[in-house]
Amino acid sequence: MGHRGVLAVVSGFSGAGKGTLMRALLEKYGSRYALSVSATTRNPRIGEENGREYFFVCKEEFERMIEEDTLIEYASYVGNYYGTPRSYVIEQMEAGKNVILEIEIQGALKVKEKFPETLLLFVTPPDAQELERRLRRRGTETDKVIRDRLKRAVEEAELMERYDYLLVNDDLDTCVEEMHSLIQAQCCKVSQNSKFIAEMKRALKQL
């Protein structure tokens, strides 16, 4: 049965392990998912490729995308723009893929406004101490950046209740299974299957 994919938006504190979680989910259930690629004006980091991690664009081009309303959501974060191109998301969903969008909380709430069927998932470590540990373990950020990210987490925690589900990323495999189950459950929602239901009603009347 060909049905439209689900749009799942994943947010969480910086250092919660969202990236690792996405990679593990795609490795295990790759054929069912598409990871949405965001556009950004920030410079590529070493090893990042245009069109894989992000679509890297200049500020002028990004502002043109905003003007032409080709983005589902966008935000400015630490001096750079980040946004989600609408066409890619719709194409993948129409093809029956579940699209996963990893974005900031403000963007996530904007997407939910535009697409009420969106599934909002919030990823968090088991506790605040573990969050700080993970940020320090990365070894890529200065102490000031880590402080800023923890301060930002305080603000982000205020909006956790606006999400549909909370995923505690303690054991990675468990977290992957939970995430996959939640998205599969969303696929089975009555509101996701109006075409199937209409067809069933029609066919039953003909029996």
Backbone bond lengths (Angstrom), bond angles and torsions (degrees), N, CA, C in turn:
res aa  C-N    CA-C-N  psi(-1)  N-CA   C-N-CA  omega(-1)  CA-C   N-CA-C  phi
1 M - - - 1.471 - - 1.526 108.75 -
2 G 1.315 116.01 121.96 1.462 118.31 -179.38 1.511 110.19 -84.29
3 H 1.296 117.98 112.84 1.464 117.99 174.83 1.517 109.82 -123.88
4 R 1.330 113.14 160.77 1.457 120.41 -179.82 1.523 109.10 -69.14
5 G 1.317 116.44 141.62 1.459 120.33 178.99 1.522 111.76 -71.11
6 V 1.309 114.52 168.96 1.462 122.84 179.65 1.526 108.29 -96.95
7 L 1.319 116.34 147.31 1.464 120.20 172.61 1.526 107.59 -102.00
8 A 1.324 116.44 115.63 1.473 121.53 179.21 1.521 108.47 -112.79
9 V 1.312 115.97 125.21 1.456 120.66 179.60 1.528 109.12 -105.92
10 V 1.324 115.36 123.97 1.461 121.21 -177.32 1.526 109.56 -110.81
11 S 1.312 116.38 124.77 1.464 121.46 174.37 1.521 107.70 -128.63
12 G 1.304 114.95 175.46 1.467 118.82 178.13 1.504 109.01 163.99
13 F 1.323 114.59 170.68 1.458 119.55 -179.50 1.524 110.34 -63.89
14 S 1.315 115.21 149.97 1.459 120.10 172.68 1.527 106.79 -64.28
15 G 1.329 116.68 123.52 1.466 119.31 -177.15 1.524 113.03 100.96
16 A 1.338 116.28 0.84 1.477 119.75 179.98 1.526 111.44 -76.74
17 G 1.336 116.54 -14.98 1.461 120.40 179.43 1.515 113.49 92.76
18 K 1.356 116.67 27.50 1.473 121.09 -178.60 1.525 111.64 -60.19
19 G 1.330 116.27 -45.73 1.463 121.08 -177.99 1.521 112.28 -59.91
20 T 1.322 115.33 -45.58 1.469 121.47 179.49 1.526 110.40 -62.57
21 L 1.329 115.40 -40.89 1.458 121.93 -179.95 1.529 111.28 -62.41
22 M 1.350 115.55 -46.07 1.480 120.75 179.15 1.522 110.46 -60.34
23 R 1.331 115.75 -46.68 1.470 119.67 -178.55 1.522 110.74 -60.27
24 A 1.335 116.67 -42.76 1.471 120.97 -179.44 1.531 110.85 -66.13
25 L 1.330 116.75 -39.61 1.471 120.82 179.08 1.525 110.52 -63.70
26 L 1.338 116.15 -44.98 1.468 120.83 -178.49 1.522 111.30 -68.69
27 E 1.312 116.36 -33.14 1.457 120.08 178.89 1.530 110.19 -65.12
28 K 1.320 115.16 -39.72 1.464 120.05 -175.58 1.530 113.23 -83.75
29 Y 1.343 116.65 -40.86 1.476 120.18 -173.89 1.527 111.28 -125.18
30 G 1.320 116.27 30.78 1.461 122.18 -170.95 1.512 117.22 -46.44
31 S 1.344 117.83 -41.36 1.462 120.06 -172.86 1.533 112.89 -65.16
32 R 1.326 116.61 -20.99 1.474 119.19 -176.71 1.526 113.48 -92.48
33 Y 1.335 114.71 -9.76 1.464 118.31 -172.53 1.524 113.54 -122.37
34 A 1.311 114.61 154.56 1.460 121.10 168.90 1.523 106.06 -131.81
35 L 1.320 116.01 131.87 1.458 120.27 178.29 1.518 106.98 -91.36
36 S 1.317 116.07 121.28 1.459 118.58 -179.04 1.526 110.17 -68.86
37 V 1.300 115.96 137.43 1.467 121.05 -179.69 1.528 108.32 -100.75
38 S 1.322 115.73 124.38 1.466 120.71 -179.48 1.519 111.14 -86.49
39 A 1.320 115.33 155.93 1.464 121.21 171.13 1.530 106.71 -94.76
40 T 1.332 116.74 144.33 1.465 119.52 178.18 1.524 110.96 -148.66
41 T 1.315 114.68 155.24 1.470 119.26 176.51 1.528 110.50 -98.05
42 R 1.341 118.06 -0.05 1.465 117.53 179.11 1.531 109.74 -76.16
43 N 1.328 116.09 159.21 1.459 120.15 -179.53 1.527 110.42 -75.27
44 P 1.340 116.24 148.18 1.467 119.03 177.52 1.528 110.67 -62.96
45 R 1.324 116.23 141.77 1.471 120.36 171.64 1.524 107.04 -85.68
46 I 1.333 115.97 165.56 1.470 120.29 -179.65 1.527 109.57 -57.31
47 G 1.328 115.46 130.79 1.464 120.51 177.66 1.520 114.70 89.60
48 E 1.337 117.03 -7.60 1.471 119.38 178.49 1.522 110.48 -85.57
49 E 1.327 115.92 142.78 1.465 120.76 -179.95 1.511 110.18 -118.41
50 N 1.334 115.82 142.68 1.460 120.68 176.72 1.527 109.27 -63.00
51 G 1.360 115.91 129.88 1.460 119.99 179.08 1.520 113.22 89.63
52 R 1.330 117.66 -12.28 1.469 119.82 177.46 1.529 109.25 -101.45
53 E 1.348 117.15 -69.01 1.472 118.85 176.40 1.533 110.93 -75.83
54 Y 1.334 114.97 -45.26 1.470 122.01 -178.58 1.519 109.46 -148.68
55 F 1.343 115.02 161.71 1.468 119.92 163.14 1.533 104.04 -92.82
56 F 1.324 117.14 113.69 1.471 119.95 -178.13 1.526 109.00 -88.91
57 V 1.328 116.41 118.71 1.469 120.68 -178.50 1.523 110.05 -129.34
58 C 1.328 115.90 161.53 1.471 119.16 177.44 1.534 108.87 -82.40
59 K 1.326 115.20 166.95 1.462 121.77 -175.91 1.540 111.02 -59.01
60 E 1.348 115.87 -41.92 1.473 120.20 -178.16 1.526 110.61 -61.82
61 E 1.324 114.92 -44.82 1.465 118.56 -178.90 1.524 110.97 -64.97
62 F 1.320 116.30 -39.30 1.467 120.07 -179.84 1.531 109.64 -63.62
63 E 1.335 115.51 -42.62 1.476 118.78 -179.04 1.528 111.41 -66.40
64 R 1.336 115.50 -29.78 1.473 119.51 175.71 1.543 109.06 -67.86
65 M 1.335 116.82 -39.75 1.471 120.97 178.01 1.533 111.25 -61.88
66 I 1.334 116.03 -38.48 1.473 120.71 178.07 1.531 108.99 -63.68
67 E 1.333 115.44 -48.38 1.470 121.47 -178.61 1.518 112.22 -59.01
68 E 1.339 115.20 -41.65 1.472 119.53 -176.27 1.523 112.46 -84.24
69 D 1.333 117.04 3.01 1.459 123.27 177.45 1.531 112.74 56.12
70 T 1.334 116.43 42.88 1.469 119.72 179.12 1.537 111.46 -97.69
71 L 1.338 116.45 7.11 1.469 120.15 -179.89 1.529 109.90 -112.31
72 I 1.322 117.03 138.36 1.472 120.74 175.67 1.527 109.02 -69.66
73 E 1.335 116.08 -39.85 1.462 121.39 178.11 1.515 107.36 -156.76
74 Y 1.313 115.72 158.80 1.473 119.11 172.57 1.516 108.10 -153.48
75 A 1.306 115.37 159.30 1.456 120.27 178.99 1.507 108.84 -152.49
76 S 1.320 114.75 160.48 1.445 120.15 175.26 1.520 105.86 -107.99
77 Y 1.334 115.48 129.35 1.467 119.81 -175.91 1.511 108.30 -138.60
78 V 1.330 116.67 121.81 1.473 123.64 -178.33 1.540 111.35 45.97
79 G 1.337 114.95 50.64 1.477 119.33 172.63 1.518 116.64 82.36
80 N 1.328 118.48 0.32 1.466 120.54 177.69 1.521 111.18 -127.38
81 Y 1.339 114.80 153.82 1.462 120.65 175.17 1.524 110.27 -87.66
82 Y 1.334 115.70 145.15 1.465 122.79 171.24 1.520 106.51 -135.00
83 G 1.331 118.01 139.71 1.462 119.16 179.44 1.517 112.26 -158.14
84 T 1.328 116.27 162.67 1.463 122.52 -177.16 1.523 111.36 -110.07
85 P 1.335 118.14 113.66 1.471 120.19 177.59 1.538 110.63 -65.94
86 R 1.327 115.87 126.70 1.463 123.04 -176.36 1.534 112.69 -62.58
87 S 1.338 117.45 -44.97 1.468 121.49 -170.86 1.526 112.29 -58.55
88 Y 1.340 116.53 -43.46 1.464 120.83 -177.97 1.535 110.40 -61.29
89 V 1.324 116.23 -45.37 1.468 121.53 -177.23 1.530 110.53 -62.44
90 I 1.338 116.49 -48.33 1.472 120.85 -177.93 1.532 110.81 -62.94
91 E 1.342 115.99 -45.67 1.481 120.74 179.57 1.526 111.55 -54.88
92 Q 1.339 116.00 -48.62 1.461 120.80 -177.35 1.528 111.53 -64.86
93 M 1.335 116.84 -40.95 1.465 120.55 -179.84 1.529 110.60 -66.40
94 E 1.321 116.10 -40.63 1.470 120.61 178.91 1.525 110.15 -62.45
95 A 1.340 116.04 -32.33 1.467 121.18 179.58 1.537 111.39 -79.25
96 G 1.339 116.67 3.08 1.467 120.48 176.71 1.512 115.03 87.71
97 K 1.338 116.61 7.52 1.475 119.62 179.00 1.524 109.26 -86.89
98 N 1.336 115.84 146.44 1.460 120.24 171.75 1.518 106.75 -85.04
99 V 1.311 116.05 121.42 1.467 119.88 -176.41 1.521 109.86 -95.11
100 I 1.324 115.01 128.07 1.459 119.86 177.69 1.514 109.25 -107.80
101 L 1.297 113.81 129.50 1.444 121.60 -175.76 1.516 107.38 -120.22
102 E 1.330 117.20 118.65 1.459 119.76 -179.22 1.519 108.23 -104.21
103 I 1.327 116.88 104.00 1.470 120.24 -175.19 1.529 112.78 -141.30
104 E 1.322 114.03 170.58 1.463 122.42 177.54 1.533 110.43 -64.14
105 I 1.326 115.31 158.86 1.465 121.22 -177.30 1.526 113.38 -58.49
106 Q 1.346 117.09 -45.19 1.471 119.41 -178.51 1.522 110.55 -58.29
107 G 1.333 115.56 -43.88 1.469 120.68 179.14 1.518 111.34 -63.91
108 A 1.329 115.63 -41.28 1.469 121.16 -179.32 1.523 110.87 -59.43
109 L 1.327 116.25 -43.12 1.466 120.12 -178.73 1.530 111.09 -68.68
110 K 1.338 116.36 -32.22 1.476 120.12 176.41 1.524 110.52 -66.88
111 V 1.350 116.35 -40.15 1.466 120.67 179.56 1.527 109.63 -63.07
112 K 1.337 116.43 -42.82 1.477 121.57 -179.37 1.530 110.45 -61.69
113 E 1.336 116.87 -35.15 1.469 120.45 177.21 1.527 110.38 -64.40
114 K 1.338 116.22 -44.66 1.468 120.71 -178.16 1.525 112.31 -74.38
115 F 1.342 116.46 -38.75 1.464 121.98 -179.69 1.530 108.83 -125.13
116 P 1.346 117.24 88.50 1.472 120.33 -174.91 1.532 113.85 -58.99
117 E 1.344 117.67 -23.42 1.473 120.63 -179.84 1.537 113.08 -75.30
118 T 1.326 116.73 -5.67 1.470 120.64 -178.82 1.529 111.42 -59.04
119 L 1.326 115.80 139.58 1.464 121.93 177.11 1.530 107.56 -96.29
120 L 1.334 117.10 120.10 1.467 120.86 -178.88 1.530 110.67 -100.69
121 L 1.338 115.97 120.02 1.467 121.66 -179.04 1.526 109.98 -118.00
122 F 1.327 117.07 132.00 1.459 121.19 179.95 1.520 110.07 -113.79
123 V 1.337 116.51 123.38 1.467 121.83 -177.89 1.530 110.34 -100.63
124 T 1.323 114.64 130.14 1.467 119.22 -179.73 1.539 110.09 -139.43
125 P 1.327 118.06 149.17 1.472 119.39 171.18 1.529 108.01 -71.15
126 P 1.352 117.17 169.07 1.465 119.31 -178.91 1.531 114.28 -60.98
127 D 1.345 118.31 -30.48 1.473 119.68 177.56 1.531 110.70 -157.16
128 A 1.325 115.52 171.67 1.472 122.11 -174.82 1.534 112.15 -64.41
129 Q 1.340 116.41 -36.46 1.467 119.84 -179.97 1.527 110.38 -62.79
130 E 1.333 115.50 -40.53 1.463 120.70 -179.75 1.533 110.19 -66.02
131 L 1.342 116.19 -35.43 1.464 119.99 177.46 1.530 109.84 -60.68
132 E 1.320 116.28 -48.02 1.462 119.84 179.85 1.532 110.63 -62.81
133 R 1.346 116.32 -42.07 1.466 120.83 178.12 1.525 111.53 -57.27
134 R 1.335 116.20 -46.00 1.470 120.17 -177.90 1.527 111.69 -65.05
135 L 1.322 116.06 -38.84 1.466 119.89 178.74 1.530 110.70 -64.05
136 R 1.325 115.95 -40.64 1.473 119.59 -179.23 1.523 111.50 -73.24
137 R 1.335 115.79 -33.49 1.461 120.49 -178.15 1.533 112.64 -65.61
138 R 1.331 116.46 -28.53 1.458 120.41 178.01 1.528 111.16 -56.13
139 G 1.334 114.26 -37.99 1.457 120.18 178.05 1.518 114.88 67.72
140 T 1.335 116.94 14.25 1.473 118.85 -176.81 1.529 111.73 -104.45
141 E 1.339 116.42 -17.39 1.463 118.63 -174.14 1.526 112.50 -109.02
142 T 1.306 114.93 151.02 1.467 120.27 176.67 1.525 108.60 -74.97
143 D 1.319 115.12 165.82 1.458 119.88 -179.20 1.531 111.03 -60.06
144 K 1.340 115.98 -37.21 1.467 119.56 -178.88 1.528 110.32 -64.48
145 V 1.342 116.66 -43.06 1.464 120.78 -179.97 1.535 109.68 -62.74
146 I 1.328 116.22 -40.72 1.472 120.12 178.81 1.527 110.37 -62.58
147 R 1.349 115.98 -44.57 1.480 120.38 176.76 1.526 110.22 -57.53
148 D 1.354 116.13 -46.41 1.473 121.17 -179.36 1.525 110.91 -59.82
149 R 1.335 115.93 -42.42 1.466 120.00 -178.42 1.539 110.95 -66.95
150 L 1.328 116.17 -36.46 1.473 119.37 178.18 1.532 110.74 -70.05
151 K 1.353 115.59 -37.08 1.463 119.77 177.11 1.528 110.18 -63.67
152 R 1.353 113.81 -40.61 1.459 119.65 179.08 1.535 110.45 -64.64
153 A 1.331 116.56 -36.02 1.470 121.34 179.27 1.534 110.98 -61.09
154 V 1.341 116.35 -34.16 1.470 120.89 177.88 1.531 108.88 -60.46
155 E 1.337 116.42 -44.75 1.478 121.05 179.06 1.531 110.38 -67.17
156 E 1.330 116.02 -42.55 1.469 120.21 -177.54 1.523 111.65 -63.76
157 A 1.333 116.53 -36.33 1.469 121.11 -179.12 1.521 111.35 -59.67
158 E 1.343 116.37 -26.95 1.468 121.07 179.45 1.530 111.97 -64.25
159 L 1.344 116.71 -23.83 1.467 119.99 -174.99 1.529 113.11 -105.12
160 M 1.334 117.19 4.41 1.471 120.28 -177.73 1.527 112.61 -57.71
161 E 1.321 116.78 -34.87 1.476 120.02 -178.22 1.519 113.99 -65.60
162 R 1.321 116.65 -16.67 1.477 118.99 -178.16 1.531 111.74 -79.65
163 Y 1.333 116.52 -5.51 1.467 121.36 -179.01 1.523 111.37 -87.25
164 D 1.344 116.71 159.19 1.464 120.89 178.95 1.522 110.93 -77.32
165 Y 1.350 116.14 -44.64 1.464 120.41 -176.02 1.522 111.30 -137.94
166 L 1.332 113.81 151.03 1.451 121.58 177.48 1.530 107.88 -109.94
167 L 1.320 116.86 130.97 1.465 121.46 177.28 1.521 108.33 -114.30
168 V 1.330 117.04 114.60 1.463 120.07 178.13 1.524 107.67 -88.85
169 N 1.324 115.26 111.37 1.464 120.34 -176.78 1.528 110.20 -88.74
170 D 1.340 114.14 81.22 1.460 120.78 178.72 1.529 106.72 -101.67
171 D 1.336 115.10 -62.17 1.458 120.99 174.94 1.533 107.20 -102.56
172 L 1.334 117.02 120.51 1.464 121.65 -172.85 1.533 112.88 -57.95
173 D 1.334 117.76 -48.51 1.472 120.49 -177.36 1.522 112.00 -60.06
174 T 1.316 116.17 -42.23 1.467 121.21 178.68 1.523 109.78 -62.24
175 C 1.310 115.84 -43.89 1.464 121.53 -178.20 1.538 110.97 -63.97
176 V 1.326 116.79 -40.37 1.474 121.72 177.57 1.530 109.62 -60.55
177 E 1.335 116.60 -46.45 1.471 120.88 -179.65 1.520 111.53 -62.55
178 E 1.330 116.02 -41.49 1.475 120.17 179.52 1.519 110.44 -62.98
179 M 1.327 115.80 -44.71 1.460 120.28 -178.52 1.533 110.67 -63.12
180 H 1.334 115.87 -45.86 1.460 121.02 179.74 1.531 110.52 -60.66
181 S 1.336 117.23 -44.09 1.474 121.49 179.95 1.518 112.08 -61.58
182 L 1.327 116.25 -42.04 1.472 120.01 -179.32 1.530 111.12 -64.18
183 I 1.330 116.31 -40.56 1.468 119.97 -179.53 1.532 109.85 -69.92
184 Q 1.339 117.12 -40.62 1.474 120.55 177.01 1.523 110.73 -61.62
185 A 1.331 116.77 -40.21 1.470 120.38 179.20 1.527 110.26 -62.31
186 Q 1.324 116.35 -39.36 1.465 121.43 179.00 1.538 109.72 -63.16
187 C 1.345 116.86 -36.42 1.475 121.37 177.75 1.522 111.09 -60.35
188 C 1.341 116.38 -30.05 1.469 120.86 -175.77 1.523 113.02 -88.71
189 K 1.326 117.85 -4.02 1.461 119.63 -178.69 1.518 110.50 -61.00
190 V 1.318 115.88 142.52 1.457 121.49 -179.46 1.532 110.62 -54.68
191 S 1.327 116.62 -42.93 1.466 120.36 -176.52 1.531 112.26 -64.93
192 Q 1.335 117.00 -21.29 1.466 121.09 178.62 1.534 111.66 -82.33
193 N 1.325 116.48 -12.69 1.461 120.15 -168.61 1.526 114.08 -123.16
194 S 1.338 115.83 33.73 1.470 119.33 -176.29 1.532 112.52 -61.05
195 K 1.346 116.31 -34.83 1.477 119.71 179.36 1.524 110.31 -64.11
196 F 1.336 115.74 -46.88 1.459 121.52 -179.62 1.529 110.14 -60.01
197 I 1.332 116.69 -43.99 1.461 122.02 -177.73 1.527 110.49 -64.55
198 A 1.337 116.28 -43.44 1.473 120.59 179.31 1.529 110.40 -61.46
199 E 1.327 115.71 -42.04 1.476 121.03 179.98 1.539 110.44 -65.52
200 M 1.320 116.43 -41.66 1.465 121.21 179.13 1.533 110.72 -62.07
201 K 1.319 116.47 -44.72 1.474 121.09 179.22 1.523 110.57 -60.16
202 R 1.344 114.40 -44.91 1.464 120.51 -178.24 1.539 110.24 -62.45
203 A 1.345 115.60 -47.87 1.460 120.58 -177.56 1.531 112.32 -65.34
204 L 1.330 116.94 -36.99 1.464 119.62 -179.44 1.532 111.45 -65.60
205 K 1.348 115.22 -36.92 1.467 118.71 179.16 1.516 111.86 -65.40
206 Q 1.330 116.63 -25.74 1.460 120.51 -177.08 1.531 113.11 -85.24
207 L 1.328 116.63 -13.04 1.484 119.11 -176.31 1.542 110.99 -65.58
